[in-house]
Amino acid sequence: MTMRTFSVALALLITPLPAIAWEFTPVPICTLFHQDPEVAVMVTYDPRSGEYAIHLSREGGWPKSAVFSMRFEGPRGLTISTTQHMIEAEDTRTLTVRDRGFGNVLNGLNFSQRAVAVLGDLEVSVSLDGAAPAVEEFRACPNDQLVQGSLATVAQTS
């Protein structure tokens, strides 16, 4: 993601807004977005790098902690944890986790009623009402043009 795109996304994430529906957009990269009163959630997939990321932004920032967990509550409850999360030292408002596989995250968002981000003693909940249709769009993100563009670049340099 370019720095300009990230800056715009961050501005949207930290601007206090009323809760909005879960939204999906395929450009500039596959993006799932939701603003809750306390936290904004942005999930991205960049087919060029094959990397997924979840960005959780809150005005109060995030404390330092060795382990970040996401608890999905509902009929198919699930808790996932990582030590690979990042919080920028200069701006602690956004916590980011990147990985090449996000099946558990997408399943949790799709099939649960609530997600709870846990970092140290801080627990921040996110409503998943209405998330399922946007998650399904995200899973089916049309990325064939980006993949073809990457292949064309490889073919030209060979």
C-alpha positions as CSV (number, residue, x, y, z in Angstrom):
1,M,0.0,0.0,0.0
2,T,1.4,3.4,-0.9
3,M,2.1,5.9,1.9
4,R,-0.6,8.2,0.6
5,T,-3.2,5.5,0.6
6,F,-2.2,4.4,4.1
7,S,-2.3,8.1,5.3
8,V,-5.9,8.4,3.9
9,A,-6.9,5.1,5.4
10,L,-5.4,6.1,8.8
11,A,-7.2,9.5,8.7
12,L,-10.5,7.6,8.1
13,L,-9.7,5.2,10.9
14,I,-9.0,7.7,13.6
15,T,-11.7,10.3,12.7
16,P,-14.6,9.8,15.1
17,L,-17.6,8.6,13.1
18,P,-20.8,7.0,14.0
19,A,-20.9,3.3,13.6
20,I,-21.2,2.4,9.9
21,A,-21.9,-0.9,8.2
22,W,-19.1,-3.2,7.2
23,E,-17.8,-2.1,3.8
24,F,-15.8,-3.8,1.1
25,T,-13.8,-2.2,-1.8
26,P,-11.5,-3.9,-4.3
27,V,-9.4,-0.8,-5.0
28,P,-6.6,0.1,-4.7
29,I,-6.3,-3.3,-2.9
30,C,-8.9,-5.6,-1.4
31,T,-10.2,-3.8,1.7
32,L,-12.8,-4.5,4.4
33,F,-13.6,-1.6,6.7
34,H,-15.7,-1.0,9.7
35,Q,-15.9,1.9,12.2
36,D,-17.2,1.2,15.7
37,P,-17.5,3.9,18.3
38,E,-14.2,2.9,20.0
39,V,-12.2,1.3,17.2
40,A,-11.9,1.2,13.4
41,V,-11.1,-2.1,11.7
42,M,-9.4,-2.4,8.3
43,V,-8.5,-5.7,6.8
44,T,-6.5,-5.7,3.5
45,Y,-5.2,-8.2,1.0
46,D,-2.6,-7.2,-1.5
47,P,-2.5,-9.9,-4.2
48,R,0.9,-8.6,-5.5
49,S,2.6,-9.5,-2.2
50,G,0.1,-12.2,-1.1
51,E,-0.1,-10.5,2.3
52,Y,-3.1,-9.9,4.5
53,A,-3.2,-7.3,7.2
54,I,-5.6,-6.2,9.9
55,H,-5.3,-2.7,11.2
56,L,-7.1,-1.8,14.4
57,S,-7.1,1.9,15.2
58,R,-8.3,3.7,18.3
59,E,-7.8,7.2,19.5
60,G,-6.5,6.1,22.9
61,G,-3.7,4.1,21.4
62,W,-2.6,0.6,22.3
63,P,-0.4,-0.4,25.3
64,K,2.8,-2.5,24.8
65,S,2.3,-6.2,25.3
66,A,4.1,-9.3,24.1
67,V,0.9,-11.0,22.9
68,F,-2.1,-9.7,20.9
69,S,-5.3,-11.8,20.8
70,M,-8.5,-11.6,18.9
71,R,-11.5,-13.4,20.5
72,F,-14.4,-14.1,18.3
73,E,-17.7,-14.7,20.2
74,G,-20.7,-16.5,19.0
75,P,-21.8,-19.9,18.0
76,R,-18.4,-20.7,16.4
77,G,-16.2,-19.1,19.1
78,L,-12.5,-18.8,18.3
79,T,-9.5,-17.1,19.9
80,I,-6.3,-16.4,17.9
81,S,-3.1,-15.0,19.2
82,T,0.2,-13.7,17.9
83,T,3.4,-12.1,19.0
84,Q,4.0,-10.7,15.5
85,H,1.8,-7.6,16.0
86,M,3.2,-4.1,15.4
87,I,2.5,-0.7,17.0
88,E,4.3,2.3,15.6
89,A,6.5,3.9,18.3
90,E,5.7,7.4,17.1
91,D,2.0,6.8,16.7
92,T,0.5,4.2,19.0
93,R,-3.1,4.5,17.6
94,T,-2.9,1.7,15.1
95,L,-2.0,-1.9,15.8
96,T,-1.2,-4.0,12.8
97,V,-0.9,-7.8,12.2
98,R,0.3,-9.1,8.8
99,D,0.4,-12.7,7.5
100,R,0.0,-14.7,4.4
101,G,-3.0,-16.6,5.7
102,F,-6.0,-15.1,7.3
103,G,-8.6,-17.9,7.2
104,N,-9.2,-17.8,11.0
105,V,-9.6,-14.0,11.0
106,L,-12.0,-14.1,8.1
107,N,-14.0,-17.0,9.6
108,G,-14.2,-15.2,12.9
109,L,-15.4,-12.0,11.2
110,N,-17.9,-13.9,9.1
111,F,-19.4,-16.3,11.6
112,S,-19.2,-14.5,14.9
113,Q,-21.4,-11.9,16.6
114,R,-18.6,-9.9,18.2
115,A,-14.8,-9.7,18.1
116,V,-12.7,-8.6,21.1
117,A,-9.2,-7.3,20.5
118,V,-7.1,-8.1,23.6
119,L,-3.7,-6.5,24.3
120,G,-2.4,-6.7,27.9
121,D,-5.3,-5.7,30.2
122,L,-7.1,-3.7,27.4
123,E,-10.1,-5.4,25.7
124,V,-11.8,-3.6,22.8
125,S,-14.9,-5.1,21.3
126,V,-16.2,-4.7,17.8
127,S,-19.7,-5.5,16.6
128,L,-19.8,-8.0,13.8
129,D,-23.5,-7.3,12.9
130,G,-23.7,-7.2,9.1
131,A,-20.1,-8.2,8.6
132,A,-20.8,-11.5,6.8
133,P,-21.8,-10.1,3.3
134,A,-18.8,-7.8,3.2
135,V,-16.4,-10.6,4.3
136,E,-17.8,-12.8,1.5
137,E,-17.1,-10.0,-1.0
138,F,-13.6,-9.7,0.5
139,R,-13.0,-13.4,0.1
140,A,-14.0,-13.2,-3.6
141,C,-12.0,-10.0,-4.2
142,P,-11.4,-9.6,-8.0
143,N,-7.6,-9.5,-8.1
144,D,-7.0,-11.1,-11.6
145,Q,-6.0,-7.8,-13.1
146,L,-3.3,-7.2,-10.5
147,V,-2.0,-10.7,-10.9
148,Q,-2.0,-10.4,-14.7
149,G,-0.1,-7.1,-14.4
150,S,2.5,-8.7,-12.2
151,L,2.9,-11.6,-14.7
152,A,3.2,-9.1,-17.6
153,T,6.0,-7.3,-15.8
154,V,7.9,-10.6,-15.3
155,A,7.4,-11.6,-18.9
156,Q,8.9,-8.2,-20.1
157,T,12.0,-8.5,-17.9
158,S,12.8,-12.1,-19.1
